[in-house]
Amino acid sequence: MKASQRLLVKKSVNPANFNKGGLEKTLSAFSLTMMGVGAIVGSGIFITPGIIAAKYAGPAAMLSFVIAAVVCSLAALCYAEFSSTIPLAGSAYTYVYTVFGEFLAWILGWSLISEYLFAVSSVAVSWSSYFQNLMSGFGLKLLPTFLTAAAGTAGVSGAGFNLIAFVVVLAVSLLLVGGLQESTRVNSIMVIVKILVIVLFIGVAIFFVKPANYHPFMPHGVSGLVKGASLAFYAYIGFDAVSTASEEVKNPKRNMPIGIVGSLVVASILYVAMAAVLVGVVHYSKLNVGDPVAYALAVIHQNWAAGIVSLGAVVGMTTVLIVMLYGGTRLLFAISRDGLLPKVFRTVSPHTKVPVKSTWIFGIIASVFAAVIPLDKIAELVNIGTLFAFAMVSIGVVFLRRHETLQQINSSFKVPFYPVLPVVSFLACVYLMLNLQAFTWHMFGIWLVIGIVIYFAYSYRHSRIRAGLRAKESKS
């Protein structure tokens, strides 16, 4: 076999092995939906509607979220078909390994590691800031040295160690180590609390809506609406983490599509409703502030609800931490099981059926990053890594339908309007990638170079699929 063919060797999929991964099947459609909402609806729902309205779309910000949801749903439908056809851990990495081959799968897997790692780290820093604001309302403060990362997060300049961000990641890691069923139960409770807080704001503020604030509806025209949609798109990033749970889902052919699409629908309704009420209460030109929801409550003299909104933001970010940390550990588990990472990442506890060592390693690295590394720009790796995964999964559906073995598997979900929809989704993701900042591409390039070095130094020689091929060649 030629060297180029060895790089593109594909992972064979045997339906008989779908239930033999060592992970426990405990997740229902409701659990998956709560995971998706937990990942998508974080602190951004209290911030991005105001920014989009003030800078780009005006009162039409609600439509920007609708457009973003439509674009994101294209990729979501592609994920749903893959996850119901190949219910294995690893999400986009496993899907690409099956239809495109090992090297591209490694590149994508390495990109997704950056997505989950830096998503957890950056959200932890934001969690620290919101938590400090919440505690300051009770007159409680930590020493400034323990509140700031190197980027001066939390409003304190100078280098330091963000103790709160460090501890919260370790706490979430401890929760995940205790078992998936317990983790999803806590996540579901927090998601419900978060939704109630959002509904509370909408229920209070809707009585102060002024129709005059909706005029002009699109002050910056269609271009402003589209720019707002580009920013709103990133608010939806996170639903792909749901697909990493495929191997731990009861009846994945039914529950995976429900969880992925259902979470996107619920999140979209919440974002659109929040934006619609926010611009109705306060004129869009005044919403370019750090906390537009709290500002709106102050304008209508409902300060009593501001503390509840801060609590909702903290709870919201906690669910993001839970789901993204979970997704990262399951990704490492899948890559390690294929031999491309050391076996320590695929060791599953016989008691909790959780990859404990992988969870702690990933959690400790993310906690250190959150505590000491400036994440204001490096966190942009989250965006490009996610879009790369979306693009590969979208175009991968075309090759999935042509896969001889997979054609024999009865998938409960098929992407509608095939092949137009997958191709349109692919092109939309590539377009958004090309519009990212040059700095993001530079950082992405450096991250990929590191990944390629690791691949040829370790992964290529330890690949289990390649080891099987070598064994067959030696016999022949």
N, C-alpha and C positions, 0 to 999 in steps of 0.2 A: 504494500500500500504506500502511495506517495505521501510525502510530508504534509502537503496541502490537504490531502484527504484525511490524514490523521487529525489535523486541527479541526476538521468539520465533521468528525464522527458524531453520529446522532445517538441520543439516548433511546433505547427501545422501551416501549410501554407495554406492560403485560397487565391486563385488567385483574388477573388473579392476585397480583401483588398490592392492589389498592388498599387492602385492609391489613397489610402486614408490615407497616412502617414502624411499629413500636409505640406510636402516640395513641392516646385514648380518645375515642370518639364521644364527645360530650356536648358539642355545640348544636343548637337548634337554629331555625331561621330567625327567631326573635333575638337570640344571642348575637348572631352575625350582624343583624341590623343595628343593634345597640353598639357593636364594635365599630361599624362604619360611621354612625352618627358621632360616636365618641372621637373618632379620628378626624372627621371633617369639621365639626362644629367646635372650635376651641375659642380662644380669646379673640380671634379675628372677627367673630360675628359682632363683637362690641366695638370694633375699630374700623374695619374695611368699608362698611356701608357709608360711613361719614366721609372717609377719604375719597372714595369713588364719586360721591355726590359733589363734593366741594371742588375737586380738581378736574373731573372729566365729564360725568354724565348729567350732573344736576339732579332734579327730581326723577329723571329716567334711570337712576341707579338701580332701581328694582328690575328694570328690563336688562341691564347689564348682567345681573345675576342669572336671569332667565337664559340669556344667550350663552353665558359660561356653562350653565348646567346642561344645555343642549349639546355643546361641544364635548363636555366631559362625559356625558351619557353615551356618546359614540364609543369611546374607549371602554366605558363600563360594560356595554353590551358585548364587546369583544372579550373582555375578561370573563364575563358570565359564561360564554360558550366554552372557553378554555377550561375554566374551573369545574364545570359540570362534566366535561369530557375526560379531563385528567385530574382527578381529585387527589393530588399529591402536594406535599409541602414545597415551598420555594417560589410560588407565584410565577411571575414573569420569567424568572431564571429557568424554572423547570419547563415551562412552555417553549421557550426559545431553544433549550437543549434538545427538545424532542423534534422540532421542525427545522431548525437552522444548524444545529451542531454545537460541539463543545466550546470552541474558542469564543464564538459570539455569545454563548450562554455565560461564559466566565466574565466577559466584558460587561454584560448587562448585570450579572450578579454583583460584580464589584461596584458598579455604578449604584445599584440599589443599596448596597452596604453604606455608601456615603449618604444616600437619602435618609435611611433610618437613623444612622448614627448622628448626623448633624441635625436632623429634625428633633430627636430627643434632647440633644445638647442645647439647641437654641430655645426650644420650648421651656426647658428647665430654667434658663436664665430669665425668660419672661415670667414664669411662674414665681420665681424669687422676687421680682419687682412687684407683682400684684400682691403677693403674700405680705411683703413689707408694708405696702400701702394699707392693707387690711388690718395688720397688727398695729400700725401707727394710730389707727382710729381708737385703739384701746390703750394708747400711751406706751406701747411696747416697742423697743428698738434694740437692734444688735449693734455692736461696734462697727464703724464704717469699714474697717479692714476686712471684715468677714462678709461684706455685702457686695463687693464689686469684683468683676472679672477684669481681665486685662483691657477690655474695650471700654471700661468705664460704665458698664451696665449698672442699672439700679440707681443711676443718677449721681454716682460718686466717682470723681476722677481719680486716676492713679491705679497702679497695679495692686492686686490683692487676690484673695481666694474667696470665691462666692460659695460660702458654706451652705447656704440654703439650697442652692441649685444642686450642689454635690449630694446633700443628704436626701433630697426628694427623689433623685434618680435611683439611689440605693434602696430607698424605701419601696419604690415601685418594683424594683428587681426582686426584693424580698417577697412582695405580694405574688409575683409571677412564679417564683420558685415554689410557693405553697400549693400550687395546683391550678390548672386552667379553669376548672369549674368555679373555684373560689374567686379567681381573678375576674372572670366574666360577670359573676354576681355583683361584685363591688362596682365594676364598670357600668353595669346596667342601672344600678341605683344612682350612681353619679350622673349618668346621662339623663335620667328622668328628672333629677334635681335641676340640672342645667336647663332642660326644656321648660320646666316650671318657672325658672327665673326669667327666661326669655318671654314666656307667655305673660308673666307678671308685668314686665316692662310694657309690652304691647297693650295689655289690658288697661294699664294706668294711663299710658300716653295717648291712646287713641281718642280719648275724650278731649284732648287739647289740640287736635289736628286742625289746621287752618287751610281751607281749600286754596287760598291765595298763594300759599307756599309752593304749590305745584306748578306755578306759572313763572317763567316759561318752562315747559316740560323738558325740552332738550336744548339748553342754552348754547351748547357747543356742537350741536348737530349730530349727524350719524357718526362722524369720526370720534367725537367724545364718547359716544355710546359704546363704540367698539373698543376704544382704549380702556374704558371702564371694565368691559367684559374681559379683557386680557388680564387685568389685575384681579378681577373676581375669580378667574379660573383657578388661581393659586389658592384661593380660599377653599376650594373643593378637594385639593390634593389630600390623599389619605385613605380614600375608599379602597385603593389597591391593596392596602394592608389586610383587608378582609380575605383576599384570595390566598394569603399565606396560610390560612386556617383550614384549607381544603381537606387535609388529611385527618383533621380532628372534628369533622362535621358528620353528624348523623344524617344519612340520606343526602349526600352532597349534590346529586343530580337535581334534586328539587330545591334544597335549602340555599345552595351557593348563589344561584341567580336571584332568588328572593332577597338574600342578605345584601348583595352588591347593589342591585337596582333599587331596592327598598330604602337603603340608607341614603342613597343619593337623592331620592324623591323627598324624604323627610327633611334632609338638610337644606334642599332647595326651597322648600316651603318656608322654613325658618328664616333663611337669608332674605328672601323676597319680602316677607312680612315685616322683618326688622327694618329693611331699607325703606319700605313704603311708609311706615309710621314715622320713622326718624325724620325724613325730609318733609313730612306733613307738619311736624311739631316745630321744627327749626328751619329757617331758610337755609338752603343748601350752601350758600356762600359763607356761612358761619360754622360749618361743620369740619373744617380742616384743623382739628385739634386732636390731641393725643388720646382723649377718651370722649368721643362724641356722645355716647349714650349717657354718661354721667353729666355731661354738659347740658344735654336736652332735659334731663331731670331737674337740673338746677334752674333752667329757664322757666319751667312750668311749676317751680317751687315744690317739687316732690323729692326733696333731699333725703327723706326717710328711706327711699328705695335705692339710693346710691350704694349703700353698704351691701345690700342684697345683690346688686349687680356685680360688685367686686367679688363677692363670694361665688357668684355664678361663673365669673371669669376664672377664678382659681380652680373650681371644680371642673370647668370645661377643659382647662389645660391639663389637669390630672388625667382625664380620660384619654387625651391625646398621647400623653406619656405612656399610659398603659398599653394602648394599641400599637404605637410605633415601636416601643421596646419589644413587645411581643412579636411583631412582624420581623424585626431584625434578628431575633434569636431563631425563629423558624427558618429564615433565609440561610443563616449560618449552618443550621442543622441539615438542610437539604444539600447545600454545597459540600459539606463535610461527608455526607453519606455517599456522594459520588466520588470521594477521594481527593477532591480539589483543595480541601483544607484539612488540617490535622484532625484525627479521630476524636479528640477531646470535645469538639463541637457537636458531635452526634451522640454522645453518651446520654442515655435517657434514664432517669431515676426509676427503679422498679416500683417505688411506692407512689409517687405522684404522676408518673408517666410524663415528666417534663424534662427537657434538656437543661439540667441544673447548671452544669459547668459553663455551657454556652451562655446562659442567661446572666450569670455572674460576670463572666469575662466581658461581654458586651456592655452590661450595666456599669461596670467599673470604668471602662474606657470612656463611655459617654459622660459619666459623672465628672471625671477629671477634665474632659474637654469643656464641659459646662462651667467648671469652676475657674479655669485659668486661661482659656484661649479666647481671643476676641472673635466673636461669631457674627459680627454685623455684616461681613461680606462672605465669609466662608459658608454661611448658612444658605447662600444662593445655590450651592451644590444640590440642595434638596430639589430645587425646581428643575434643573437640567437633567438630573438623574431620573426623576419621575417622568418627565416628558419623553426621554429616551425609552423608558420602559413602555409607556403608552404607545409610542410609535411602533416598537417592535412587536408588541402583542397585537396591535391592530392589523398590521400587514401579515402577521403570523397566521391569522385566521384563514387567509387565502391558502396557505400551505397546509394548514390543518385539514382543510376539506379534501386535500389531495393525498393525504397520508394514507397509505394502504392499510396499515393496522388500525389506525384511529377511525377509519371509515366504517369499521365493523362495530364500533362502540356506539350504543344508542345514547346520544346526548339528549338531555331533557330540554336543552335550550339551544336555539340556533339564531345567529344574528340575522335580523330581517334585512331585506333589500341587498342581499349578498350578490356580487362582490362590491357594489358601489359604496355601501356604508363603511366597511373596513378600510377601503382605499381613501375615502374622504377623511376618516379619522386619522389615518397615517399622515396625510398631507397637512392637516390642521396642526398636528403635534409638531411636525417638522417646521412649519411656519413659525410657531411660537418659539421653538428652540432658536431659530435664526434671529429672532428679535431680542434675545437675551444679551446682556452686556458683555463686552469683550473680556472683562475681568473674569466673568463666570466661565467663559470658554477656556481661558488660560488655566484656571484652577481645575477645571474638568480634565483638561489635557494632562496636567501634572498627576492628577489622581489616576488617570488611565495608564500612564507610563509606569507608575508604581505597581498597579495591578498586573500589567503585562510582565514586569520583572518577576513578580511573585509566581505568575502562571508558569513561566519557563523554568524558574528555579525550583519550584516544588510541584505545582498542580499537574503539569504535563507528565511528569515521571510517576506520580502517584494515582493518576486517574484509574478508577476501577474498570471503566469501559475499555480503556486502552490496554489495561492488563489482560482483560479477557481476549482482546484481539491478538495480543502477543502470544497468548497460550495457544490459540487456534492456529496461528501461523507456524509455531514451533512444531506442532503435531503434524501439520501438512508438509 
